[in-house]
């Protein structure tokens, strides 16, 4: 039950952090026909999507990686001392 609660809480936080930016914007976004991206001439190259990664999402991924690494280290140490 404890593991299920942890997974559910992690999933909820991830959804809230990743959806926070989308929910904060107005839909549908208005299009400005004169808008352009600085440094582009148009017609070729990589398209500008306007995507930006929020600090909360970066923190969530970093904490997830640190947690998985700590779990793996703890399991290896426990296996070494019990064998």
N, C-alpha and C positions, 0 to 999 in steps of 0.2 A: 504494500500500500504506500509505503514511503517513497519508493522508486517511482510509482505511478504519479504521485503528487508532484514530485520533482520534474518529471517529464512534462506533465500538464502545465506547470508553472512556467517552465522554460519555453514551451510552445506559445503560451499566451503572451509572454513578454516579447518574444520574437515577432509575433503578429502585430502587437501594438506598436512596436518600434518601427517596423517596416511600413505599416499602413498609416502611421501618423502624418507623414508628409503628404500622402495622397489625400487624406481626409481634410487637411488644412487648406487645400487649394479649391478654387471655385471651378465648377464644371458646368458646361463645357468651357474650356479656356477660349478667350477671345483671340482672334488672329489679327495681327497688325501687318498689313501688306508691305509696309516699308521697313520692317525689321530685318536686320542682317547681323551676321556674326562677324566680329572684328577679325581682320586678317584673312578673310576669305574673299574670293572673287566670284564665287558661284560657278555652277556648271560642272565641277569635278571635285574629286577628293572625297574625304570622309564626311558623311553627313553629321551635322550637329543635332543631337537628340535632346539636349537640355537636361540630361540625367545628372543628378548629383547624389553622392552618398552622404547620408546624415551621420553625424558623430555618434548618435545612439546605436546605429547599425554597426559601425566599426567597433564600438565598445562591446556590443553583444557578441560579435564574432570573436573578438580577442578573449573575452571571458570564457566562451565556449571552448576555444583551443586550450587555454590554460587549465580549465577544468578537466578536459579529456586527458591532457598530459599528466596532471596530478593523479587522476584515477589509474592510469597505466603504471605510473611509478609506484603507487601504493600497492597495487596488485603484485607487481614484481617483487617488491620487498617482502610482502606477506608470504609469497610462495617460497622465497629463499629461506626465510626463518622457520617455516613449518616443515620443510622437507628434511 
